[in-house]
Amino acid sequence: MNNLPEPFLAQMRSLLGAETAAFLEALQRPAPISIHLNPGKESGLKNETLEPVPWYAAGRYLAERPIFTLDPRFHAGAYYVQEASSMLVATAVQQCVPAGQPLRVLDLCAAPGGKSTLLASVLPAGSLLLSNEVIRNRYQTLQYNIAKWGHPCTHTSQHDSRDFKALQGWFDLVLVDAPCSGEGLFRKDPDAVKEWSPAHTAHCSARQRRILAEAAALVRPGGVLLYCTCTYNDEENENNAAWLLEQASFQALELALPAEWGLVHKDIGYQCYPHRVRGEGFYLSCFRKESKDQSAEKAAKSLPAWTLKPASKTDIESLAPWLAPEAGIVVFQDWQGAFRALPEAQVADCMHLGSMLRQSAFGVPLGLFKGKDFLPAPEFALSALVHPDVPRVALEREQALHFLKKEPPIFNPVPQGWMLVEYEGLGLGWAKGIGNRVNNYYPKEWRILMQIR
C-alpha cells in the first residue's frame, strides 16, 4: 500500500479528512476473511464457534484464511467465500422488499456469484432469481457457483444489459453490482492499484450509468433497485445515485443500520471503509420505483420458441427413482436430450424469460439417458433433489479430496452401479461401480489441481 497513486490519496483526503490516516493504516493490515453459510445445506460449520458478521445472520468471520481448495465442504456448496461488507445486500433485501410473497429478481452483473448465492438465501420462499453475466468465462464461473449452492429457483443467463429491453417493468427487484474501479479491494488485489487512474474511474462511471439506465427500466412500479460498487469515489457512487434519481421515477430508500456497525450514511446510500468496519470498501444505495411510472411488462411479438419441452410420461417414470418425492418440480428436456428440473410455480415465468433471452439456463440439470442407463448430471449431485433411496457412499476428507481430483475411488468390496459421493452428508458428485473398478464422474473442468496436504 506504499504505491497508492497521488490522485487517489488526494481523493481520499477530500472524502475522509481527519480519518485519512486511520484509513491508510487499515490498508496496511491483512484483509478480514469471511464466508456466508448455505442455509439449504447442513454442515459442521453451523456448529462451530465463529464470529458473526453483524449485518448478516449467516455471515461468519474466520480467524485465518484456510486453503479453501482443500476443504470438501467448499466444493459441496456448504458456504461461499464472500467479503463481509458486501453482505449488506442481505440487509437491504430484508428491509426493502415484502417478506411473504415470491418475487421476480434479477442480479444483472452477477459473476462470480457471491451476491446471487446471498440473494438465494434471503429472498422470500419461491422467489425466481435470474443471475446474469455477459462475459463468457465469468458466466461459466457463475454457473458453477450457482450449481454448488443447489437452489432450484436460481437460473442463469449470459446477456448484455441491453438485451433485457423486452422485459421492462417485469422484475420486483433488480440488483446492479456494477463493474467499478475496485478501489475498495486495493489491499486484497494489488493489480487493482496498478489499473487505477482518474480516467479509468470516469470510464467506469459512464458505463455504470448506461447499465443503471437499462436496469431501471426493468423494475416494476413499486419495485426495488439496489446499486452497489466496491469503490469509494463519489463519481461512481453517490453521483451516479443522484443521476439515477434525476433520470427515472425513483425515490431513495433509507435503511435502519445501527451506528455501532460503523457505516457512513451518505446523502444517498451507505459507504463502508476498512477503518470503520471489519470489511473492505463497499457502497450501497437503495431505490423504490414510484408507482406513478406506468411502465410494465409488454407482450412480446413473434417470440422465439421455448427451447425446452416437457419430459414424456415414460421418461418421468424412469426418473422417479432418482428424484426426491414431492419436490414441487416439473421435468423438461432440451434439444440434446438432457433433462432439467424447474420449480412448478416458475414454469410460466421461465418460459417467458427463455423466449426472450436465448443464452439462458433454467432449473437444475438432471442428466440424460444413454440407452437404458441414466447418466446423472454433476449439478444434480449438488442439489436437494436426489431421492433419499439413491445409493450413497461417504468419504473421509482425504478420500473426498482425491475424488475431487477426479481420481478413482478405492472401495473394498467394490459397490456396483451408480452412487452419490458424499462428505459429511453433503453431495459432491457421482461415481459408478462396474465389475472390479469404480469410475469417477466428477467433471474434468471442476477438478482440484492443487497437491493434497
Secondary structure, DSSP 4 states (H G I P E B T S, - for coil): -TT--HHHHHHHHHHHGGGHHHHHHHHTSPPPEEEEE-TTS--GGGGS--EEETTEEEEEEESS---GGG-HHHHTTSEEE--GGGGHHHHHHHHHS-SSS--EEEETT-TT-HHHHHHHHHSPTT-EEEEE--SHHHHHHHHHHHHHHT-TTEEEE---GGGGGGGTT-EEEEEEE-----GGGTTT-HHHHHH--HHHHHHHHHHHHHHHHHHHTTEEEEEEEEEEES---TTTTHHHHHHHHHHSSEEE------GGG--EE-SSSEEE-TTTSSS--EEEEEEEE-TT------PPSSPPPPS-EEPPHHHHHHHTTTBPTT--EEEEE-TTS-EEEEEGGGHHHHHHHHHH-SSEE-SEEEEEEETTEEEE-HHHHTSS-B-TTS-EEE--HHHHHHHHTTPPP--SSPP-EEEEEEETTEEEEEEEEETTEEEE---GGG---SPP-
